[in-house]
Amino acid sequence: MKKYLMASLAALMMLSGCGGKKTKDEVIGSNQSCYEKYGLKEQGEHGLHNTFVLIDQTTVFDDKLEQNLLEKIKPLFAVGSSFSLIKFSTFSQEHYTSVVAETYVDKPMPQDQEDDTPIGKVRKFKKCLDQQTQAINTDIPSSISQTLRESNTSIDQSELLKSFQDIASSKIAQSTAHDKILIIASDMLENSSVTSFYANNKVRDINPVLELEKAKKAELLADFKGARVYVIGAGLVVGKNNKRSISAINHLKQFWQMYFEASNAKLEGFGEPELLETISPKD
């Protein structure tokens, strides 16, 4: 029990930023606002779109699924966007929830502000925006691929409900963006002390209503602040027992639809395992 509590505390400290200043090796891609860098006043909201990519390290993706994920996030690399890449699995000394990469791209300077700013500073600002754009297009995909390669199926538990709750309360709660997008790379199969969606290494045909009551009783609902949710990898089971009944997958989807609705979010795409829906930033 003491080991569990220590690991849980470490996970929360990593998410909340209470574990001390992060080094370059700990969080990839963190950058400074171009407005702040050149002493310019930003007009309006800083972040128009905020994307959170969550990778369940108990779910192993093949190359095709990895490409599916990387293709889906491309339209989200836009000005006024910010990205957070977070990995999770269970609460243990070796595996816990942590931020892998964070980066963003500032909004362009409004024309009237540009007209009132020295041309030299405008050039530097635009070069800074180009550097931000290059970083988000390289750092995030690279970090996603590396994090996926670290995943394995030997981790005993998959604590999705608790991980989602912690991420929502510590990261999503901080977002002021009007458009919050949550992309989850996971089989979405809870396997914890609260409940398990497995039976003999197969996807169990769950009762969505009963499972939601278990989550509520364990106080594991979250507040995702109205985020749009997309899942890649749902029901994915590797090995010779990778059978999934239509009923089991349908009930799995129903549970997560109910869970996210009860947690102030909307499930807009549920890849079984590939995600077919297009993800686009809202104006």
For each residue, the residues with C-beta under 8 A, 3 or more apart:
1: 4 5
2: 5 6
3: 6 7 92 93
4: 1 7 8 91 92
5: 1 2 8 9
6: 2 3 9 10 93
7: 3 4 10 11 91 92 93 96
8: 4 5 11 12 91 96
9: 5 6 12 13
10: 6 7 13 14 19 96
11: 7 8 14 15 91 96 97 98 166
12: 8 9 15 16 18 166 170
13: 9 10 16 18 19
14: 10 11 19 96 97 98 99
15: 11 12 86 97 98 99 166 167 170 171
16: 12 13 170
17: 22
18: 12 13
19: 10 13 14 22
20:
21:
22: 17 19 26 27 30 99
23: 26 27
24: 27 28
25:
26: 22 23
27: 22 23 24 30 99 100 101 102
28: 24 100 101 102 103 139 143
29: 83 101 102 103 135 136 139 140 143
30: 22 27 102 103
31: 103 104 132 135
32: 36 37
33: 36 37 42 46 104 106
34: 37 38 40 106 125 128 129 132
35: 38 40 41 42 106 125
36: 32 33 39 40
37: 32 33 34 128
38: 34 35 121 124 125 128
39: 36
40: 34 35 36 109 113 117 121 125
41: 35 113
42: 33 35 46 106 107
43: 110 113
44: 107
45: 48 80 176 177 178
46: 33 42 80 106 107 176
47: 50 80 81 82 104 175 176 177
48: 45 80 81 107 177 178 179 281
49: 76 78 80 81 82 177 179 181 281 282
50: 47 81 82 84 175 177 179 180 181
51: 73 76 81 82 83 84 181 182 183
52: 83 84 86 167 171 172 180 181 182 183 227
53: 69 73 83 84 85 86 140 144 183 185
54: 86 87 88 163 164 167 182 183 184 185 186
55: 85 86 87 88 100 144 147 148 151 185 186
56: 59 88 89 151 158 160 184 185 186 187 233
57: 87 88 89 95 147 150 151 152 155
58: 89 90 151 152 153 155 157 158 186 187 191
59: 56 151 153 158 185 186 187 233 236
60: 151 152 153 238
61: 65 66 69 148 151 185 233 236
62: 65 66
63: 66 67
64: 67 68 274
65: 61 62 68 69 232 233 236 273 274
66: 61 62 63 69 70 144 145 148
67: 63 64 70 71
68: 64 65 71 72 232 271 274 275
69: 53 61 65 66 72 73 144 148 183 185 232 275
70: 66 67 73 74 141 144 145
71: 67 68 74
72: 68 69 75 183 230 232 275 278 279
73: 51 53 69 70 76 77 140 141 144 183 279
74: 70 71 77
75: 72 78 278 279 280 281
76: 49 51 73 81 83 181 279 280 281
77: 73 74 81 105 133 136 137 140
78: 49 75 81 105 281
79: 105 106 107 108 129 133
80: 45 46 47 48 49 105 106 107
81: 47 48 49 50 51 76 77 78 104 105 136 281
82: 47 49 50 51 102 103 104 105 175 177
83: 29 51 52 53 76 101 102 103 104 136 140
84: 50 51 52 53 99 101 102 171
85: 53 55 99 100 101 102 140 143 144 147
86: 15 52 53 54 55 97 98 99 100 167 171
87: 54 55 57 97 98 100 147 150
88: 54 55 56 57 96 97 98 159 160 163 167
89: 56 57 58 95 96 155 157 158 159 163
90: 58 95 96 155 156 157 158 159 192
91: 4 7 8 11 95 96 97 159 162
92: 3 4 7 95 96 155
93: 3 6 7 96
94:
95: 57 89 90 91 92 155
96: 7 8 10 11 14 88 89 90 91 92 93
97: 11 14 15 86 87 88 91 163 166 167
98: 11 14 15 86 87 88
99: 14 15 22 27 84 85 86 102 171
100: 27 28 55 85 86 87 143 147
101: 27 28 29 83 84 85 139 140 143
102: 27 28 29 30 82 83 84 85 99
103: 28 29 30 31 82 83 132 135 136 139 140
104: 31 33 47 81 82 83 132 136
105: 77 78 79 80 81 82 129 132 133 136
106: 33 34 35 42 46 79 80 128 129 132
107: 42 44 46 48 79 80
108: 79 129
109: 40 113 114 117 122 125
110: 43 113 114
111: 114 115
112: 115 116
113: 40 41 43 109 110 116 117
114: 109 110 111 117 122
115: 111 112
116: 112 113
117: 40 109 113 114 121 122 125
118: 121 122
119: 122 123
120: 123 124
121: 38 40 117 118 124 125
122: 109 114 117 118 119 125 126
123: 119 120 126 127
124: 38 120 121 127 128
125: 34 35 38 40 109 117 121 122 128 129
126: 122 123 129 130
127: 123 124 130 131
128: 34 37 38 106 124 125 131 132
129: 34 79 105 106 108 125 126 132 133
130: 126 127 133 134
131: 127 128 134 135
132: 31 34 103 104 105 106 128 129 135 136
133: 77 79 105 129 130 136 137
134: 130 131 137 138
135: 29 31 103 131 132 138 139
136: 29 77 81 83 103 104 105 132 133 139 140
137: 77 133 134 140 141
138: 134 135 141 142
139: 28 29 101 103 135 136 142 143
140: 29 53 73 77 83 85 101 103 136 137 143 144
141: 70 73 137 138 144 145
142: 138 139 145 146
143: 28 29 85 100 101 139 140 146 147
144: 53 55 66 69 70 73 85 140 141 147 148
145: 66 70 141 142 148 149
146: 142 143 149 150
147: 55 57 85 87 100 143 144 150 151
148: 55 61 66 69 144 145 151 185
149: 145 146
150: 57 87 146 147
151: 55 56 57 58 59 60 61 147 148
152: 57 58 60 155
153: 58 59 60 238
154:
155: 57 58 89 90 92 95 152 158
156: 90 191
157: 58 89 90 191 192
158: 56 58 59 89 90 155 186 187 189 190 191 192
159: 88 89 90 91 162 163 190 191 192
160: 56 88 163 164 186 188 189 190 192
161: 164 165 190 192 194 215 218 220 259
162: 91 159 165 166 192 194 220
163: 54 88 89 97 159 160 166 167
164: 54 160 161 167 168 222 263
165: 161 162 168 169 220 221 222
166: 11 12 15 97 162 163 169 170
167: 15 52 54 86 88 97 163 164 170 171 172 222
168: 164 165 171 172 173 222 223 224 225 263
169: 165 166 172 173 222 223
170: 12 15 16 166 167 173 174
171: 15 52 84 86 99 167 168 174 175
172: 52 167 168 169 175 180 182 223 224 225 227
173: 168 169 170 223 225
174: 170 171
175: 47 50 82 171 172 180 225
176: 45 46 47
177: 45 47 48 49 50 82 180
178: 45 48 282
179: 48 49 50 228 281 282
180: 50 52 172 175 177 224 225 226 227 228
181: 49 50 51 52 76 227 228 230 279 281
182: 51 52 54 172 224 227 228 229 230 265
183: 51 52 53 54 69 72 73 229 230 231 232 279
184: 54 56 188 229 230 231 232
185: 53 54 55 56 59 61 69 148 232 233
186: 54 55 56 58 59 158 160 189 231 232 233 234
187: 56 58 59 158 233 234 235 236 237 273
188: 160 184 197 231 233 234 235 252 256
189: 158 160 186 197 198 203 235 237 252
190: 158 159 160 161 194 195 196 197 211
191: 58 156 157 158 159 196 197 198
192: 90 157 158 159 160 161 162 195 196
193:
194: 161 162 190 214 215 218 220
195: 190 192 211 214 215
196: 190 191 192 199 204
197: 188 189 190 191 203 204 206 211 252
198: 189 191 201 202 203 204
199: 196 202 204
200: 241
201: 198 237 239 241
202: 198 199 237 241 243 244 248
203: 189 197 198 235 237 243 244 245 248 249 252
204: 196 197 198 199 248
205: 245 247 248 251
206: 197 210 211 248 251 252 255
207: 210 211 251
208: 211 212 251 254 255 258
209: 212 213 258
210: 206 207 213 214
211: 190 195 197 206 207 208 214 215 255
212: 208 209 215 216 255 258 259 262
213: 209 210 216 217
214: 194 195 210 211 217 218
215: 161 194 195 211 212 218 220 221 259
216: 212 213 219 220 221 262
217: 213 214
218: 161 194 214 215
219: 216
220: 161 162 165 194 215 216
221: 165 215 216 259 262 263
222: 164 165 167 168 169 263 264
223: 168 169 172 173 263 264
224: 168 172 180 182 227 229 260 263 264 265
225: 168 172 173 175 180 264 265
226: 180 264 265 266
227: 52 172 180 181 182 224 264 265 266
228: 179 180 181 182 265 266 268
229: 182 183 184 224 260 265 266 267 268 269
230: 72 181 182 183 184 268 269 270 271 275 277 279
231: 183 184 186 188 234 256 267 269 270 271 275
232: 65 68 69 72 183 184 185 186 271 273 274 275
233: 56 59 61 65 185 186 187 188 236 271 273
234: 186 187 188 231 249 252 253 256 270 271 272 273
235: 187 188 189 203 244 248 249 252 272 273
236: 59 61 65 187 233 242 273
237: 187 189 201 202 203 241 242 243 244
238: 60 153 242
239: 201 242
240:
241: 200 201 202 237
242: 236 237 238 239
243: 202 203 237
244: 202 203 235 237 248 249
245: 203 205 248 249
246: 249 250
247: 205 250 251
248: 202 203 204 205 206 235 244 245 251 252
249: 203 234 235 244 245 246 252 253 272
250: 246 247 253 254
251: 205 206 207 208 247 248 254 255
252: 188 189 197 203 206 234 235 248 249 255 256
253: 234 249 250 256 257 267 270 272
254: 208 250 251 257 258
255: 206 208 211 212 251 252 258 259
256: 188 231 234 252 253 259 260 267 270
257: 253 254 260 261 267 270
258: 208 209 212 254 255 261 262
259: 161 212 215 221 255 256 262 263
260: 224 229 256 257 263 265 266 267
261: 257 258 265 266 267
262: 212 216 221 258 259
263: 164 168 221 222 223 224 259 260
264: 222 223 224 225 226 227
265: 182 224 225 226 227 228 229 260 261
266: 226 227 228 229 260 261
267: 229 231 253 256 257 260 261 270
268: 228 229 230 277
269: 229 230 231 275 276 277 279
270: 230 231 234 253 256 257 267 275
271: 68 230 231 232 233 234 274 275 276
272: 234 235 249 253
273: 65 187 232 233 234 235 236
274: 64 65 68 232 271
275: 68 69 72 230 231 232 269 270 271
276: 269 271
277: 230 268 269
278: 72 75
279: 72 73 75 76 181 183 230 269
280: 75 76
281: 48 49 75 76 78 81 179 181
282: 49 178 179
283:
